[in-house]
Amino acid sequence: MAAMKNGALALAVVVGSLAATQSQRPDFSGTWLLVAPAEAAVRPAGQEETITQTETTITFGHPSEGGGHQLTCGLDGQWRESRIAGTRLSCRATWKDRTLVLVERTATDSGAASAGAERTKRLHIDENGSLVMDIEPPIANLPGGPAKLVWRKR
């Protein structure tokens, strides 16, 4: 009887700690304005990024010619595919504590891998409430980077 009580107590502690971890994960949903870096070659400062997050997916979108771009990633570690202007983008996301780790792969519709075919992005909310995106490898169209983008919630 005591062993059953101890087992039930241990299970309750594990379930409670898992729920606490999930409740501490940030919800990135909202409209974000790019504040750093401000180099126009990356994206002009002030450009908006809209993020919609559910329990199973996170979708990034921004205005552009042709109706805008959207990329959806699965939060369950499963690959999701999107298409933007003849390019296939596959994305998956996993949580590491309070950081969301996205892995993106790009290929043309012909199947050829694009330059920078795989990129990892780590997203977290900093102490100022800004969305910080660390990027590996850095974005190639600027010498040396950038390896970090910072967004402020609108």
C-alpha positions as CSV (number, residue, x, y, z in Angstrom):
1,M,0.0,0.0,0.0
2,A,2.8,2.4,0.9
3,A,4.6,1.6,-2.4
4,M,1.4,2.5,-4.4
5,K,1.2,5.8,-2.5
6,N,4.8,6.6,-3.2
7,G,4.4,5.6,-6.9
8,A,1.3,7.8,-7.2
9,L,3.1,10.7,-5.5
10,A,6.1,10.3,-7.9
11,L,3.8,10.3,-10.9
12,A,2.0,13.4,-9.7
13,V,5.3,15.2,-9.3
14,V,6.5,14.3,-12.8
15,V,3.1,15.3,-14.4
16,G,3.2,18.6,-12.4
17,S,6.7,19.4,-13.5
18,L,5.9,18.7,-17.1
19,A,2.9,21.0,-16.9
20,A,4.9,23.7,-15.3
21,T,7.6,23.5,-18.0
22,Q,5.0,23.8,-20.8
23,S,3.3,26.7,-19.1
24,Q,6.6,28.6,-19.0
25,R,7.1,28.4,-22.7
26,P,6.5,31.7,-24.4
27,D,3.7,32.4,-26.8
28,F,5.4,34.3,-29.7
29,S,2.0,35.2,-31.3
30,G,1.6,38.8,-32.3
31,T,2.9,41.4,-34.7
32,W,6.6,42.2,-34.3
33,L,8.7,45.1,-35.7
34,L,12.3,44.6,-36.6
35,V,14.6,46.8,-34.5
36,A,18.1,45.3,-35.0
37,P,20.0,45.1,-37.2
38,A,18.7,48.0,-39.3
39,E,20.6,47.1,-42.5
40,A,18.2,47.3,-45.5
41,A,20.0,44.4,-47.1
42,V,18.6,42.1,-44.5
43,R,15.2,43.6,-44.0
44,P,14.5,47.3,-43.4
45,A,14.0,48.4,-39.8
46,G,10.4,48.6,-38.9
47,Q,9.4,45.6,-41.1
48,E,6.6,43.6,-39.6
49,E,6.6,39.9,-38.9
50,T,3.3,38.3,-37.8
51,I,3.5,35.2,-35.8
52,T,0.6,32.9,-35.0
53,Q,1.3,30.1,-32.5
54,T,-1.0,27.2,-31.6
55,E,-0.3,24.1,-29.5
56,T,0.9,22.2,-32.7
57,T,2.3,24.9,-35.1
58,I,3.9,28.3,-35.4
59,T,3.4,30.4,-38.5
60,F,5.6,33.3,-39.6
61,G,4.3,35.8,-42.1
62,H,5.3,39.2,-43.5
63,P,3.9,41.5,-46.2
64,S,5.6,41.3,-49.6
65,E,4.8,41.5,-53.3
66,G,2.4,38.9,-54.4
67,G,0.4,38.7,-51.2
68,G,3.1,38.1,-48.6
69,H,5.1,35.1,-47.4
70,Q,4.2,32.5,-44.8
71,L,6.1,29.7,-43.3
72,T,4.5,27.2,-40.9
73,C,6.6,24.9,-38.6
74,G,5.3,22.0,-36.6
75,L,6.0,22.4,-32.8
76,D,6.0,18.6,-32.5
77,G,9.3,18.1,-34.3
78,Q,7.5,17.0,-37.5
79,W,8.6,18.6,-40.8
80,R,6.0,20.9,-42.4
81,E,6.4,22.2,-46.0
82,S,5.6,25.6,-47.4
83,R,6.2,27.1,-50.8
84,I,7.3,30.6,-51.5
85,A,8.0,31.8,-55.1
86,G,9.2,28.5,-56.5
87,T,11.1,27.5,-53.4
88,R,10.2,24.7,-51.1
89,L,10.7,25.4,-47.4
90,S,10.6,22.6,-44.8
91,C,10.6,23.5,-41.2
92,R,10.3,21.8,-37.8
93,A,10.5,23.2,-34.3
94,T,11.4,21.8,-30.9
95,W,11.5,23.3,-27.5
96,K,14.7,23.5,-25.4
97,D,13.5,25.0,-22.1
98,R,12.1,28.5,-23.0
99,T,13.8,28.6,-26.4
100,L,12.1,27.5,-29.6
101,V,14.7,25.9,-32.0
102,L,13.6,26.0,-35.7
103,V,15.4,24.1,-38.4
104,E,14.6,25.2,-41.9
105,R,15.6,23.5,-45.2
106,T,15.2,25.1,-48.6
107,A,15.1,23.6,-52.1
108,T,13.9,24.8,-55.5
109,D,10.9,23.1,-57.1
110,S,13.3,21.2,-59.3
111,G,14.6,19.6,-56.1
112,A,18.0,21.3,-56.1
113,A,19.2,22.5,-52.7
114,S,19.3,26.3,-52.4
115,A,22.3,28.2,-51.1
116,G,22.3,28.0,-47.3
117,A,20.1,24.9,-47.6
118,E,19.7,24.4,-43.9
119,R,19.5,27.1,-41.2
120,T,18.8,26.9,-37.5
121,K,17.0,29.7,-35.7
122,R,16.7,30.0,-31.9
123,L,13.9,32.2,-30.7
124,H,13.4,33.5,-27.2
125,I,11.9,36.5,-25.4
126,D,14.6,38.6,-23.6
127,E,14.3,40.5,-20.3
128,N,12.9,43.5,-22.2
129,G,10.1,41.6,-23.8
130,S,11.9,41.6,-27.2
131,L,11.9,38.6,-29.5
132,V,15.4,37.6,-30.2
133,M,16.3,35.3,-33.1
134,D,19.8,33.8,-33.2
135,I,20.6,32.4,-36.7
136,E,23.1,29.8,-37.7
137,P,24.7,30.0,-40.2
138,P,24.4,33.7,-40.4
139,I,22.4,35.3,-43.2
140,A,24.7,35.2,-46.2
141,N,23.8,38.5,-48.0
142,L,25.8,40.6,-45.6
143,P,29.5,40.2,-44.8
144,G,29.7,38.4,-41.5
145,G,26.1,38.2,-40.7
146,P,23.8,39.0,-39.2
147,A,23.6,36.2,-36.8
148,K,20.9,37.9,-34.6
149,L,17.6,39.7,-35.3
150,V,15.7,41.6,-32.6
151,W,12.0,42.4,-32.8
152,R,9.8,44.6,-30.6
153,K,6.1,43.7,-30.2
154,R,3.8,46.2,-31.8
